Amino acid sequence: MRLMGVLKGQHAGYRERLIVANGLKLRAFDLGRQATSADVIYDALRDAIIRGELEEGEALRQDTIARMFNVSRIPVREAMQRLEAQGLVISERYKGVVVASLSHEQITEIFQFRALVEPSVIEMAVPLMSAKSLEQAQYYCDAFGAETDPERWGDLNRHFHNCLYVDCDKPYYLSVIDKTNDLVERYVRLVLYLTQGMRNAVAEHQAILDACVAKKPKQAAELTRQHIDKAGKTLVSYLRDHTRK
């Protein structure tokens, strides 16, 4: 990545720098002696990848990232290893670590997996769902529908679904769902922006939430399955028409 500009500021007690490289903005902190530098670097890179700010196939040079955060390569290497374990980056001969891409078949498989797991999770969650969770879900449902900035759609979408899943009391399931969504979120954001997916998602979200409020776990599960299945098919269809993968 080519360093093009640095803006200085303050954040959470760290010396913060807004790094702009190849049009990409990364929140970089002068961590120096901080023990959690690998965590912060991991979070910054993960966020940039799932937002699509780091493009698939883009090389991530350890020395450049280390300079951005004013650290050695050790925490950068640790962050890269975690990202690779998540499937967000891969190591390629001659290029080093690059942002991973997904084939149409892989995307289809991920959405098939989601359509199996997430309906089960919401079905378990509905009988246990608190008034607070329902209130928060309605807030994010409304915010998602009213938001005009595509950069916010992905976050609001995930917040909405998380509110409906969290009461299932299955932390491993939730962890797997979160990691799986990381892999496809950049593609989902793109399709929401370029198709009518946003309008459809708003109506589908409200229908799922209404089933949860009515304490109808099987209906909520079936609507969730349909929602995920439709989103996956729309995404793959769009990518097949507009890419050569």
C-alpha positions, -999 to 999 in steps of 0.1 A, spaced: 0 0 0 13 35 -8 12 60 20 -5 92 7 -15 112 37 -16 113 75 -41 132 96 -34 134 133 -60 133 161 -68 118 195 -88 87 203 -93 66 235 -60 78 249 -40 67 219 -22 89 194 -44 83 164 -36 87 128 -60 85 99 -39 67 72 -50 71 36 -34 46 13 -46 40 -22 -78 57 -13 -82 35 18 -87 50 52 -74 30 82 -76 41 118 -40 36 129 -28 42 165 6 48 178 6 18 200 43 14 206 42 -2 240 6 -13 241 1 -50 248 -30 -53 226 -15 -39 194 -22 -71 174 -58 -69 184 -62 -33 172 -44 -41 139 -66 -71 134 -97 -51 141 -87 -23 117 -78 -47 89 -109 -69 94 -132 -38 94 -116 -26 62 -120 -60 45 -156 -66 54 -165 -30 44 -148 -36 10 -123 -8 15 -95 -34 10 -103 -51 -23 -100 -88 -29 -65 -97 -42 -50 -65 -27 -16 -72 -11 -11 -64 26 25 -55 32 36 -61 67 63 -34 67 38 -8 55 12 -17 81 38 -18 109 48 17 100 12 28 100 7 16 136 43 24 147 49 -12 158 73 -40 148 62 -67 123 54 -92 151 19 -79 160 12 -74 123 22 -110 116 -1 -121 145 -30 -101 131 -24 -116 97 -24 -151 110 -58 -145 127 -72 -130 95 -60 -160 76 -76 -184 101 -109 -164 96 -106 -169 58 -103 -131 52 -68 -132 38 -46 -158 21 -9 -162 15 2 -163 -21 36 -171 -36 54 -140 -48 26 -117 -35 26 -125 2 -6 -119 21 -36 -107 1 -73 -101 7 -91 -134 0 -118 -137 -26 -147 -161 -28 -159 -181 -57 -196 -182 -66 -197 -218 -53 -182 -208 -20 -207 -180 -16 -235 -203 -24 -222 -228 2 -219 -201 29 -255 -190 23 -267 -226 24 -250 -230 57 -265 -198 71 -300 -209 59 -295 -240 80 -280 -225 112 -296 -191 116 -333 -203 115 -325 -228 142 -309 -200 163 -338 -177 160 -363 -205 168 -344 -212 200 -342 -175 208 -378 -165 204 -392 -181 236 -363 -165 255 -364 -131 238 -364 -102 261 -384 -70 257 -350 -52 255 -339 -73 226 -371 -68 207 -369 -30 213 -334 -29 200 -343 -50 170 -371 -26 161 -347 3 165 -322 -13 141 -350 -24 117 -363 12 115 -328 27 112 -319 2 84 -350 12 65 -344 50 69 -306 49 63 -295 65 30 -258 60 34 -248 26 19 -218 25 42 -241 20 72 -264 -7 57 -241 -36 65 -236 -27 102 -273 -20 107 -283 -53 91 -260 -72 113 -271 -54 144 -307 -62 136 -301 -99 132 -278 -101 162 -306 -86 184 -328 -115 174 -302 -142 179 -285 -131 211 -311 -146 235 -306 -181 221 -279 -187 248 -257 -205 223 -224 -186 222 -207 -210 199 -235 -208 173 -233 -170 175 -196 -170 171 -198 -192 140 -226 -170 125 -205 -139 131 -174 -153 114 -195 -166 85 -210 -132 80 -176 -116 79 -168 -136 48 -197 -124 27 -206 -90 41 -186 -70 15 -205 -88 -12 -239 -82 5 -232 -45 9 -225 -43 -28 -257 -60 -39 -278 -41 -14 -265 -9 -31 -267 -20 -67 -300 -39 -67 -335 -36 -51 -322 -58 -22 -325 -30 3 -362 -24 -3 -369 -62 0 -347 -66 31 -366 -39 50 -400 -56 45 -385 -90 53 -368 -77 85 -401 -64 98 -419 -96 90 -393 -116 109 -395 -92 139 -433 -93 139 -431 -131 142 -407 -127 171 -430 -102 189 -459 -126 184 -438 -154 200 -440 -176 169 -406 -193 167 -413 -216 138 -427 -187 117 -397 -166 126 -374 -194 116 -391 -200 82 -390 -163 74 -354 -161 83 -346 -191 61 -365 -175 32 -347 -142 38 -312 -157 38 -320 -180 8 -333 -152 -13 -304 -129 -4 -279 -156 -13 -295 -164 -47 -298 -127 -55 -261 -121 -46 -248 -151 -67 -271 -142 -96 -258 -106 -96 -221 -117 -94 -225 -142 -122 -239 -115 -144 -213 -89 -135 -181 -109 -128 -161 -136 -145 -155 -158 -115 
